[in-house]
Amino acid sequence: MKHDDIKKILLEDEEIKVEYDALSPIYEIKKELIRLRLEKGLSQHDLADLIGTKQSAISRLENGSYNPSIEFLSKIAHALGKELHISFN
């Protein structure tokens, strides 16, 4: 069975779907940060140096074991040549 098949089955459960949807913005941010870092040709260590933190902090952010502050995300955005914008839709 493929990952997408299992995901589809699990998301048929309303309780699981609600939790999954609630986590979506966090995963999208992390996925975008990884994409931008790689696009710039930066390692986790390089990015950490640019913002004055340790590589392990970038690793924890990217692997989902750390929920960053807005200030931390802003530092990363600026290091990647971007601006951080937060909106409520």
Summary of the structure (lengths in Angstrom):
residues: 89
radius of gyration: 15.5
end to end distance: 35.8
largest distance: 43.6
contacts: 187
relative contact order: 0.11
helix: 69%
strand: 0%
